[in-house]
Amino acid sequence: MKSVVCFGDSNTYGHDPATGNRLPDEVRWTCLLQKLLGDGYKVIEEGLNGRTTVFDDPNDDWKNGVDYIKGILCTHRPVDYLVIMLGTNDMKTVYKASLEEIAAGLNEIVLRAEKVMDLKQGYIPKILIVSPPEISKDILTGPFRGSFDEVSIEKSRRLAEFYKKVADKHGCGFIDAKQYIKPSVEDGLHLDAQGHKGLAEIIAKTVQEL
């Protein structure tokens, strides 16, 4: 059986944009991915609300992805596939991060993942980088309007070109999610049921092609 670790933020956790709770198993893309891939795969959910690539949340210092990737991967050894979808929270106004800095954060996560897996299990998983869906203008009037602004929206539209360079550098698979799905109108940030379904479908297809 092949294991697939899905490492991400609230859109991997399954934050419900309508209620703020967690979406049920039958809706979350990770669970749909399991169904699409079938019994030959085991999909492991590692989504955390607010997770960044390398930036320390001023209120929750345990949401920095780069500090946790090694432990998470070693917890789930052996790991055959690693799906990374991060970067949305890096675009919060509090971090003032450039696209180059966000991509550098992703690059560091990939480096650490490669190094620890090569050391601890003797081979590197096939890595799939997913550039997250863009942030829509609905963010400006939704519940997260204080954390994101127009600059965040523009960054989200351009992030994929920077992430693609990281993917190419490491020989990773790559998906530009904004080409397939959009965030909900409720908050302009999180995926609704249709978004989760579309994401699961394109990730399943890409994992099988890796």
C-alpha positions as CSV (number, residue, x, y, z in Angstrom):
1,M,0.0,0.0,0.0
2,K,1.3,3.5,-0.9
3,S,1.0,6.2,1.6
4,V,0.2,9.8,0.7
5,V,0.8,12.5,3.3
6,C,-1.2,15.7,2.6
7,F,0.6,18.6,4.3
8,G,-1.3,21.9,4.3
9,D,-3.3,24.6,6.1
10,S,-7.0,25.1,6.7
11,N,-8.0,24.1,3.1
12,T,-6.4,20.7,3.8
13,Y,-7.9,20.5,7.3
14,G,-11.3,21.3,5.8
15,H,-12.4,24.6,7.3
16,D,-16.0,25.1,6.4
17,P,-16.4,28.7,5.1
18,A,-20.1,28.8,6.0
19,T,-19.9,27.7,9.6
20,G,-16.2,27.8,10.7
21,N,-16.4,24.2,11.7
22,R,-14.7,21.2,10.0
23,L,-16.2,19.9,6.8
24,P,-17.3,16.2,7.1
25,D,-15.4,13.3,5.6
26,E,-17.7,13.0,2.6
27,V,-16.8,16.6,1.6
28,R,-13.1,17.1,2.4
29,W,-10.7,16.7,-0.6
30,T,-8.3,14.5,1.3
31,C,-11.1,12.0,2.0
32,L,-12.4,12.2,-1.6
33,L,-8.8,11.6,-2.7
34,Q,-8.7,8.4,-0.7
35,K,-11.9,7.2,-2.6
36,L,-10.5,8.2,-6.0
37,L,-7.1,6.5,-5.4
38,G,-8.6,3.4,-3.9
39,D,-7.4,0.6,-1.6
40,G,-3.9,0.6,-3.0
41,Y,-3.3,4.0,-1.2
42,K,-3.5,5.4,2.3
43,V,-4.2,9.1,2.4
44,I,-3.0,10.8,5.6
45,E,-4.4,14.2,6.5
46,E,-2.0,16.8,8.0
47,G,-3.9,20.0,7.6
48,L,-3.6,22.8,10.2
49,N,-5.6,26.1,10.3
50,G,-3.2,29.0,9.9
51,R,-0.1,27.0,8.9
52,T,2.5,28.9,7.1
53,T,5.7,27.8,5.3
54,V,8.3,29.4,7.5
55,F,6.7,32.4,9.2
56,D,5.9,32.4,13.0
57,D,2.3,33.3,13.8
58,P,2.5,36.1,16.4
59,N,-0.1,34.3,18.5
60,D,0.5,30.7,17.8
61,D,4.2,29.8,17.3
62,W,3.4,26.2,16.4
63,K,1.9,27.0,13.0
64,N,5.3,27.2,11.2
65,G,5.3,24.4,8.7
66,V,9.1,24.2,8.3
67,D,9.6,23.3,11.9
68,Y,7.2,20.4,11.8
69,I,7.7,18.7,8.4
70,K,10.4,16.4,9.6
71,G,8.5,15.1,12.6
72,I,5.3,14.6,10.6
73,L,7.0,12.6,7.9
74,C,8.9,10.4,10.3
75,T,5.6,9.8,12.2
76,H,4.1,8.4,9.1
77,R,7.0,6.5,7.6
78,P,7.2,5.0,5.1
79,V,6.0,7.8,3.0
80,D,5.6,7.3,-0.8
81,Y,3.9,10.6,-1.8
82,L,4.0,14.0,-0.2
83,V,1.4,16.6,-1.3
84,I,2.2,20.1,-0.1
85,M,-0.3,22.9,-0.4
86,L,0.8,25.9,1.6
87,G,1.3,29.7,1.1
88,T,-2.1,31.2,1.6
89,N,-1.4,32.2,5.2
90,D,2.0,33.6,4.2
91,M,0.1,36.3,2.3
92,K,-1.5,37.7,5.5
93,T,-0.7,41.4,6.0
94,V,1.1,40.7,9.3
95,Y,4.0,38.9,7.6
96,K,4.7,41.4,4.8
97,A,6.2,38.6,2.9
98,S,7.2,38.9,-0.8
99,L,6.4,36.2,-3.3
100,E,10.1,35.4,-3.4
101,E,10.2,34.9,0.4
102,I,7.1,32.7,0.3
103,A,8.6,30.5,-2.5
104,A,11.9,30.3,-0.5
105,G,9.9,29.1,2.5
106,L,8.4,26.3,0.3
107,N,11.8,25.5,-1.0
108,E,13.1,25.0,2.6
109,I,10.2,22.7,3.4
110,V,11.0,20.6,0.3
111,L,14.7,20.5,1.2
112,R,14.0,19.3,4.7
113,A,11.5,16.7,3.5
114,E,14.0,15.3,1.0
115,K,16.8,15.2,3.5
116,V,15.0,13.5,6.4
117,M,13.3,11.0,4.2
118,D,16.5,10.0,2.4
119,L,18.2,9.6,5.8
120,K,15.4,7.8,7.7
121,Q,13.7,5.7,5.1
122,G,16.4,5.5,2.4
123,Y,14.4,7.1,-0.4
124,I,12.6,10.4,-1.1
125,P,8.9,10.4,-1.6
126,K,7.4,11.6,-4.8
127,I,6.5,15.2,-4.0
128,L,3.6,17.1,-5.4
129,I,3.5,20.9,-4.9
130,V,0.1,22.5,-5.2
131,S,0.0,26.2,-5.5
132,P,-3.2,27.1,-3.6
133,P,-6.3,28.7,-5.1
134,E,-6.3,32.4,-5.3
135,I,-7.8,34.7,-2.7
136,S,-10.9,36.4,-4.1
137,K,-12.2,39.9,-3.5
138,D,-14.9,38.4,-1.2
139,I,-12.1,38.3,1.4
140,L,-12.5,42.1,1.7
141,T,-16.0,41.9,3.2
142,G,-15.8,38.4,4.8
143,P,-14.7,37.3,8.3
144,F,-11.0,37.3,7.4
145,R,-10.9,40.9,6.0
146,G,-8.6,42.1,8.8
147,S,-5.9,39.6,7.9
148,F,-5.8,39.9,4.1
149,D,-6.0,42.9,1.8
150,E,-5.8,43.8,-1.9
151,V,-2.0,43.1,-1.9
152,S,-2.7,39.6,-0.6
153,I,-5.2,39.1,-3.5
154,E,-2.6,40.1,-6.1
155,K,0.1,37.9,-4.5
156,S,-2.3,34.9,-4.7
157,R,-2.8,35.5,-8.4
158,R,1.0,35.4,-9.0
159,L,2.2,32.7,-6.6
160,A,2.0,29.8,-9.0
161,E,4.8,31.2,-11.2
162,F,7.2,31.2,-8.2
163,Y,6.1,27.8,-6.9
164,K,6.6,26.3,-10.4
165,K,10.2,27.3,-10.2
166,V,10.6,25.4,-6.9
167,A,8.9,22.4,-8.3
168,D,11.1,22.3,-11.4
169,K,14.2,22.8,-9.3
170,H,13.4,19.6,-7.2
171,G,11.8,17.6,-9.9
172,C,8.4,17.7,-8.1
173,G,5.0,17.4,-9.6
174,F,3.1,20.7,-9.8
175,I,-0.5,21.8,-9.8
176,D,-1.7,25.4,-10.1
177,A,-5.0,25.0,-8.2
178,K,-6.4,28.3,-9.3
179,Q,-6.7,26.9,-12.8
180,Y,-9.3,24.4,-11.5
181,I,-11.0,25.7,-8.5
182,K,-12.0,28.9,-6.7
183,P,-12.6,29.9,-3.1
184,S,-16.1,30.2,-1.6
185,V,-18.1,33.4,-1.9
186,E,-18.7,33.2,1.9
187,D,-15.1,34.2,2.8
188,G,-13.1,34.4,-0.4
189,L,-10.5,32.1,1.1
190,H,-11.7,28.6,1.9
191,L,-13.1,25.9,-0.4
192,D,-16.7,24.9,-0.5
193,A,-17.8,21.4,-1.4
194,Q,-17.4,21.9,-5.1
195,G,-13.9,23.2,-4.6
196,H,-12.9,20.2,-2.5
197,K,-14.3,17.9,-5.2
198,G,-12.4,19.6,-8.0
199,L,-9.2,19.6,-6.0
200,A,-9.4,15.9,-5.1
201,E,-10.0,15.1,-8.8
202,I,-6.9,16.9,-10.1
203,I,-4.7,15.7,-7.3
204,A,-5.7,12.1,-7.8
205,K,-5.0,12.3,-11.5
206,T,-1.6,13.9,-10.9
207,V,-0.6,11.5,-8.1
208,Q,-1.3,8.5,-10.4
209,E,0.8,10.1,-13.1
210,L,3.8,10.8,-10.9
